Structures are given as C-alpha cells and as structure tokens.
Amino acid sequence: MNRKKVIIGLSGGIDSAASAYRLQGEGYEVIGVTFNFLNAETTINAAKLVAEKLKIEHHVLAAQNEFQKKVINPFVAGYRLGKTPNPCLLCNQNMKFKLLRDFATANGDAMIATGHYAEVRQHEGAYQLWASPNANKDQSYFLYHLDQDILGRLLFPLNAVTSKDAVRKEILRLLPELAQGAESQGICFIPKKDHGLFLKEAVFGNNPTTPGNFVDKTGRILGKHLGIHHFTPGQTRGLGITGEKRLAVVEVIPATNTVVLDEEQSLYQSRILVDALVIQSSGGLPETGFTFKTCRWGHEYDGQIERLSGTQAIVHSQVPVRAPAPGQALVFYQGRRVLGGGIIKRF
C-alpha cells in the first residue's frame, strides 16, 4: 500500500478542507475526490476551490444513480414500512467509504481520508475504530460498520482537534470565505430541510395525502391526522390531542394509515431487538462490560447482549431507553473503542 499518497473525500466544507490541508502539511501526496450524489453545483464548486487553493489534484465522480438506489430509495422505503432509517449511515455504509476505497485501489493502492471526527488504532495486528476524544463532534456512531480493509487504510486528520473553532482558525488564512461558512445540518437531499414535505412527495407524489386515525394501543380512535409522513416514533409535539396525560407516537402503521399513541412512559424499553449485527472485535462482543447508544447524541447505556440466530441479538439495558426507533442504529462501545453495532428492529 502506498502510505504517502492519500485520497480524501473533499466535500467543500470546513472539515474536509482542513483535513486535506493537514495531510499536505504532513508530507502526503493528497488527491481530492468529490462524489456528485445530487448534482449539487455549489458543493462541487466549493470543493474545486479548496483543491485549487491547496494546489492538489481533484476529481469529481458522478454517482447520482447509485446514491438514489442505495440511499434515497431505502430511506423512503423504510418510512413506507413505518421505520426511521438514517440516511447518513446508509451513505457511509453503502457509498462513501466503498467508493473512496475503490478509487484509492485504482490509484496506486493509496490511503484514504475523510473529515470525520473519529480515530483508528492498530492493536495486535488488527485495526480498531475509536470515538474521537472530542465528544461534542464525535461521529463514530455512523462508522461502526467499517471493515478491516477500509480501517487499515483510513486516516482521520481531525481526530485530535478540540473544537470547531480550532478548525476554523486553522483554515482561515487559506480559505477565509470557507472558514466563515455555516456548519451544514440536516439531510443533504431534503430541500430546505422540510422532512415532512420530502416524504409526502416521495411517497404520495402530487396526490393529496389521505387523513388517517390516531389510535391508542387498543385501537380506539383518538382523533385524525393529515398524513403519516408527519410522524416518527417518540414524537410528542404536533399531535393535536389534548388530555390529562402526555401522549407520544409509539408506532406508525403505513398499511392502515394509522398513528398509534400512548403515554410517553410507554416509549421506554429495557429490551431492544437488533439485526444486521457487525462486530468489530475478532473475539466477538462480550456479554457484559460494554455501553451502547441508540443515536449519535444519545446517552450511553450499560447493557447485556443475548445473541440470537444469524445476525440478530437482544440488548438488555440496565436503564430503560427512550424510543429506540426501528431503522436506527444501535452502536456498542467499550470506553471510546467501538465494538460494533446493528439496526434496531421492532419485536
């Protein structure tokens, strides 16, 4: 492997620009790659500007059809089944890192790098993924699935950065217009970050949505809603149902256009079913002595694991977890080390 040539995913944002700048300062031959997932001219032009400033080779690779097939379509399909899929996880797992690896392999078997906040360590001949020491920016939750081939050639130049301000200061002299930019948030393919409108158009097209029923756990009708695309498990706002007790969405049933409500306390679960397990450790996942998260910013819970057949397991939490949503990831940790993860399913 060519350890002095590195292919970096260049998004045109602050983090990937600072990462490329750091790698160049460390003596790497840096080649920028921007994946054109969405015909996003602004993103591509920003990446080109970074490459020009750094005087590095830059490639724009078309991947719109693959992005539609492997990220957007599964995202929409998940909602049609009442799940809450994570598109950033789908993109990392099915697109970004595999495309970077393939491009690197075809270009002198180079290393790869991204602007993610995480860490790779080598221990006893194996590569381990660790959470960033910068807990406020850590993105290891979205990377638990990375295999040894990718981890073995992967660099995270921003791992030790303590704050976003430090990154801005670092890149300010080189690209002042980029350093002052706002941090990107939300899902990249949803216009104006209008989640409900995107799902409405993706699922129903131009057809009007059909009103459906709010029901309780027994099936008793509590009221009407204007479309299931407005609701996700755990939601308590925007229900329009008044009463003595605070209600929350516990299930969305697309087949009957129904939203099931219950007391918020019913969202808390001590047993979580997980499928599509990916275990990083060659020794497997310990039955105890680990923590887990069900969302990036979520609390870490102590738990035990009960392995089932195939790639499924039941995670038993010592403290009930609020609204572990089907389609979201559950990721295991031992300290900062990532042990693996899987996708939450409904019992």
C-alpha positions as CSV (number, residue, x, y, z in Angstrom):
1,M,0.0,0.0,0.0
2,N,1.2,3.5,-0.9
3,R,1.3,5.1,2.5
4,K,2.4,8.5,1.3
5,K,-0.5,9.0,-1.2
6,V,-3.9,9.7,0.2
7,I,-7.3,10.0,-1.5
8,I,-9.5,12.4,0.6
9,G,-13.3,12.8,0.3
10,L,-13.5,16.6,-0.4
11,S,-17.0,17.9,0.2
12,G,-16.1,21.6,0.0
13,G,-16.8,22.0,3.7
14,I,-14.5,23.2,6.5
15,D,-13.7,19.8,7.9
16,S,-12.6,18.1,4.7
17,A,-10.6,21.2,3.7
18,A,-8.8,21.3,7.0
19,S,-8.1,17.6,6.7
20,A,-6.6,17.9,3.3
21,Y,-4.5,20.9,4.5
22,R,-3.2,18.9,7.4
23,L,-2.3,15.9,5.3
24,Q,-0.5,18.1,2.9
25,G,1.5,19.6,5.7
26,E,2.4,16.1,6.9
27,G,4.0,15.3,3.5
28,Y,1.3,13.3,1.9
29,E,0.5,13.5,-1.8
30,V,-3.1,14.5,-1.5
31,I,-5.8,13.8,-4.2
32,G,-9.2,15.2,-3.6
33,V,-12.4,13.3,-4.7
34,T,-15.8,14.8,-4.7
35,F,-18.7,12.5,-5.3
36,N,-21.5,14.1,-7.2
37,F,-24.5,12.5,-5.5
38,L,-27.1,15.2,-6.1
39,N,-26.0,17.4,-9.0
40,A,-25.1,19.9,-6.3
41,E,-23.1,22.6,-8.2
42,T,-22.5,24.7,-5.1
43,T,-20.8,21.7,-3.3
44,I,-18.7,20.8,-6.3
45,N,-17.5,24.4,-6.9
46,A,-16.6,24.7,-3.2
47,A,-14.6,21.5,-3.4
48,K,-12.9,22.7,-6.6
49,L,-11.9,26.0,-4.9
50,V,-10.3,24.1,-2.0
51,A,-8.3,21.9,-4.4
52,E,-7.2,25.0,-6.3
53,K,-6.0,26.8,-3.1
54,L,-4.2,23.7,-1.9
55,K,-2.9,23.0,-5.5
56,I,-3.9,19.4,-5.3
57,E,-5.3,17.0,-7.9
58,H,-9.1,16.9,-7.9
59,H,-11.7,14.6,-9.4
60,V,-15.5,14.8,-9.5
61,L,-17.1,11.4,-9.8
62,A,-20.7,11.0,-10.9
63,A,-22.7,8.7,-8.6
64,Q,-26.3,10.1,-8.7
65,N,-27.9,6.9,-9.8
66,E,-26.1,4.8,-7.2
67,F,-27.0,7.4,-4.5
68,Q,-30.7,7.2,-5.5
69,K,-30.6,3.5,-5.4
70,K,-28.6,2.9,-2.2
71,V,-29.5,5.9,0.0
72,I,-32.7,7.8,-1.1
73,N,-34.7,4.7,-2.1
74,P,-34.0,2.7,1.1
75,F,-34.7,5.9,3.1
76,V,-38.1,6.3,1.6
77,A,-38.9,2.6,1.6
78,G,-38.1,2.5,5.3
79,Y,-40.6,5.2,6.1
80,R,-43.2,3.3,4.0
81,L,-42.7,0.4,6.4
82,G,-43.0,2.7,9.5
83,K,-39.3,2.7,10.2
84,T,-36.9,5.6,10.8
85,P,-33.9,4.9,8.7
86,N,-30.7,7.0,9.0
87,P,-29.6,8.3,5.5
88,C,-26.1,9.4,6.7
89,L,-25.5,5.9,7.9
90,L,-26.8,4.4,4.6
91,C,-24.5,6.8,2.7
92,N,-21.4,5.9,4.8
93,Q,-22.1,2.2,4.7
94,N,-23.1,1.8,1.0
95,M,-21.5,4.7,-0.8
96,K,-18.7,7.0,0.5
97,F,-16.2,4.7,2.0
98,K,-16.5,1.9,-0.6
99,L,-16.2,4.4,-3.4
100,L,-13.1,6.0,-1.7
101,R,-11.5,2.6,-1.3
102,D,-12.2,1.6,-4.9
103,F,-10.8,4.9,-6.2
104,A,-7.7,4.5,-3.9
105,T,-7.1,1.0,-5.0
106,A,-7.2,2.1,-8.7
107,N,-4.8,4.9,-7.9
108,G,-1.6,3.2,-6.6
109,D,-3.3,1.4,-3.7
110,A,-3.4,4.7,-1.8
111,M,-4.6,5.5,1.7
112,I,-8.0,7.2,2.2
113,A,-9.1,10.0,4.5
114,T,-12.2,12.0,5.4
115,G,-13.1,14.9,7.7
116,H,-14.9,12.8,10.2
117,Y,-14.2,13.1,13.9
118,A,-13.1,9.6,14.9
119,E,-9.9,7.6,15.4
120,V,-8.3,4.4,14.0
121,R,-5.8,2.5,16.2
122,Q,-3.8,-0.7,15.5
123,H,-3.7,-3.4,18.1
124,E,-2.2,-6.9,17.8
125,G,-2.3,-6.8,14.0
126,A,-5.9,-5.6,13.8
127,Y,-7.4,-2.1,13.3
128,Q,-9.9,-0.6,15.8
129,L,-12.3,2.2,15.4
130,W,-12.4,4.6,18.4
131,A,-14.6,7.5,19.2
132,S,-13.0,11.0,18.9
133,P,-11.7,12.5,22.2
134,N,-13.8,15.5,21.1
135,A,-17.1,14.1,22.4
136,N,-19.1,17.1,21.0
137,K,-18.0,16.3,17.4
138,D,-17.6,12.5,17.6
139,Q,-19.0,10.7,14.5
140,S,-18.0,7.1,15.3
141,Y,-21.7,6.3,15.7
142,F,-22.1,6.5,11.9
143,L,-18.9,4.4,11.2
144,Y,-19.3,1.2,13.3
145,H,-19.6,-0.9,10.1
146,L,-16.2,-0.1,8.6
147,D,-14.3,-3.3,7.9
148,Q,-10.6,-4.1,8.3
149,D,-9.7,-3.3,4.7
150,I,-11.1,0.2,5.0
151,L,-9.9,0.8,8.6
152,G,-6.4,-0.3,7.6
153,R,-6.0,2.5,5.0
154,L,-8.1,5.2,6.7
155,L,-6.9,8.5,8.2
156,F,-8.9,10.9,10.3
157,P,-6.7,14.1,10.4
158,L,-9.1,15.9,12.7
159,N,-9.2,13.3,15.4
160,A,-7.3,15.4,18.0
161,V,-9.0,18.7,17.2
162,T,-10.7,20.0,20.3
163,S,-13.3,22.3,18.8
164,K,-14.8,23.5,15.5
165,D,-13.4,27.0,16.2
166,A,-9.9,25.5,16.1
167,V,-10.7,24.1,12.7
168,R,-12.0,27.5,11.5
169,K,-8.9,29.2,12.7
170,E,-6.7,26.7,11.0
171,I,-8.3,27.2,7.6
172,L,-9.0,31.0,8.0
173,R,-5.8,32.1,6.3
174,L,-6.1,29.7,3.4
175,L,-9.8,30.0,2.7
176,P,-11.4,32.9,4.7
177,E,-14.7,32.6,2.8
178,L,-15.0,28.9,3.8
179,A,-14.0,29.5,7.4
180,Q,-16.9,31.9,7.9
181,G,-19.5,29.5,6.4
182,A,-22.3,28.0,8.4
183,E,-22.0,24.4,9.5
184,S,-24.1,22.0,7.5
185,Q,-27.0,20.3,9.2
186,G,-29.9,18.1,8.3
187,I,-30.2,15.6,5.5
188,C,-28.4,16.7,2.3
189,F,-31.1,15.6,-0.2
190,I,-34.1,17.1,1.6
191,P,-34.7,20.6,0.1
192,K,-35.0,23.4,2.7
193,K,-34.7,20.7,5.4
194,D,-38.5,20.1,5.1
195,H,-38.6,16.5,6.1
196,G,-42.4,16.1,6.0
197,L,-42.7,17.7,2.6
198,F,-40.0,15.5,1.1
199,L,-41.6,12.3,2.4
200,K,-45.0,13.4,1.3
201,E,-43.8,13.9,-2.3
202,A,-41.6,10.8,-2.3
203,V,-44.4,8.6,-1.0
204,F,-47.5,10.2,-2.4
205,G,-46.2,12.2,-5.3
206,N,-48.6,15.1,-6.3
207,N,-51.6,13.2,-4.9
208,P,-53.2,14.6,-1.7
209,T,-52.5,12.7,1.4
210,T,-55.4,10.8,3.0
211,P,-56.3,11.7,6.5
212,G,-55.9,8.8,9.0
213,N,-56.6,7.9,12.5
214,F,-54.7,8.4,15.8
215,V,-55.5,5.4,17.9
216,D,-54.5,4.1,21.3
217,K,-52.9,0.7,22.0
218,T,-56.3,-0.9,22.0
219,G,-57.3,0.5,18.6
220,R,-59.6,3.2,20.0
221,I,-59.7,6.2,17.7
222,L,-58.4,9.3,19.5
223,G,-58.5,11.8,16.6
224,K,-57.5,12.5,13.0
225,H,-54.1,13.2,11.4
226,L,-53.2,14.7,8.0
227,G,-50.7,12.1,6.9
228,I,-48.3,9.6,8.4
229,H,-45.3,11.4,6.9
230,H,-45.5,14.0,9.7
231,F,-44.8,11.5,12.4
232,T,-42.0,9.3,13.8
233,P,-41.8,7.1,16.9
234,G,-41.0,9.1,20.1
235,Q,-42.7,12.3,18.8
236,T,-44.7,14.3,21.3
237,R,-45.3,17.6,19.5
238,G,-47.8,18.4,16.8
239,L,-50.2,15.7,17.7
240,G,-53.2,18.0,18.4
241,I,-54.6,15.6,21.0
242,T,-55.4,17.2,24.3
243,G,-56.0,15.3,27.6
244,E,-54.7,14.8,31.1
245,K,-51.7,12.6,30.1
246,R,-48.9,13.5,27.7
247,L,-49.1,11.3,24.6
248,A,-46.4,10.2,22.2
249,V,-46.1,8.3,18.9
250,V,-45.2,4.7,19.6
251,E,-45.8,3.3,16.2
252,V,-46.6,4.4,12.6
253,I,-48.5,1.8,10.5
254,P,-48.5,2.8,6.8
255,A,-50.6,-0.1,5.7
256,T,-53.6,1.3,7.6
257,N,-52.5,5.0,7.6
258,T,-52.6,4.8,11.4
259,V,-50.5,6.5,14.1
260,V,-50.5,4.7,17.4
261,L,-50.3,6.9,20.5
262,D,-49.7,6.0,24.1
263,E,-48.4,7.6,27.3
264,E,-44.9,8.8,26.9
265,Q,-43.7,6.4,29.6
266,S,-44.6,3.5,27.3
267,L,-41.7,4.6,25.0
268,Y,-39.1,3.4,27.4
269,Q,-37.8,-0.1,26.7
270,S,-35.3,-2.4,28.5
271,R,-35.2,-4.9,25.7
272,I,-34.1,-3.9,22.2
273,L,-34.0,-6.2,19.2
274,V,-31.1,-5.6,16.9
275,D,-30.4,-7.1,13.4
276,A,-27.6,-6.9,10.8
277,L,-25.0,-7.0,13.5
278,V,-21.5,-6.0,12.6
279,I,-18.9,-6.9,15.3
280,Q,-15.5,-5.2,15.1
281,S,-13.7,-7.3,17.6
282,S,-12.2,-10.6,16.4
283,G,-13.1,-12.0,19.9
284,G,-16.8,-11.1,19.4
285,L,-18.9,-8.9,21.6
286,P,-18.6,-9.5,25.4
287,E,-21.9,-10.4,27.1
288,T,-21.3,-7.6,29.6
289,G,-18.9,-4.7,30.1
290,F,-20.0,-2.5,27.3
291,T,-22.2,0.5,26.7
292,F,-24.4,1.4,23.8
293,K,-26.0,4.3,22.1
294,T,-29.2,4.4,20.0
295,C,-28.5,7.8,18.4
296,R,-25.4,9.9,17.9
297,W,-26.0,12.4,20.6
298,G,-27.8,9.9,22.9
299,H,-26.9,8.8,26.4
300,E,-24.7,5.8,26.7
301,Y,-26.4,2.8,28.5
302,D,-24.9,-0.2,30.3
303,G,-26.2,-3.4,28.9
304,Q,-26.0,-7.1,28.3
305,I,-26.4,-8.9,25.0
306,E,-28.4,-12.1,24.2
307,R,-27.3,-13.5,20.9
308,L,-30.0,-15.0,18.7
309,S,-29.6,-16.9,15.5
310,G,-28.0,-15.3,12.5
311,T,-27.2,-11.6,12.8
312,Q,-29.8,-10.8,15.5
313,A,-29.5,-10.1,19.2
314,I,-31.5,-8.7,22.1
315,V,-29.8,-6.0,24.0
316,H,-30.9,-5.8,27.7
317,S,-30.4,-2.3,29.1
318,Q,-29.9,-1.7,32.8
319,V,-31.8,1.6,32.4
320,P,-34.9,1.8,30.1
321,V,-34.1,3.5,26.8
322,R,-36.5,6.2,25.4
323,A,-37.9,5.4,21.9
324,P,-35.3,3.1,20.3
325,A,-36.7,3.6,16.8
326,P,-36.7,0.7,14.2
327,G,-34.4,1.6,11.4
328,Q,-31.9,3.5,13.6
329,A,-28.5,2.1,14.6
330,L,-27.5,0.8,18.0
331,V,-23.8,1.0,18.5
332,F,-21.7,-0.7,21.1
333,Y,-18.7,0.9,22.9
334,Q,-16.1,-0.1,25.4
335,G,-14.8,3.2,26.7
336,R,-14.1,5.1,23.4
337,R,-13.5,1.9,21.4
338,V,-16.3,0.9,19.0
339,L,-17.1,-2.7,19.3
340,G,-19.7,-2.8,16.5
341,G,-23.4,-2.2,16.0
342,G,-26.6,-3.1,14.2
343,I,-30.0,-1.9,13.2
344,I,-32.9,-1.7,15.6
345,K,-36.0,-3.8,14.7
346,R,-39.5,-4.0,16.2
347,F,-40.2,-7.1,18.2
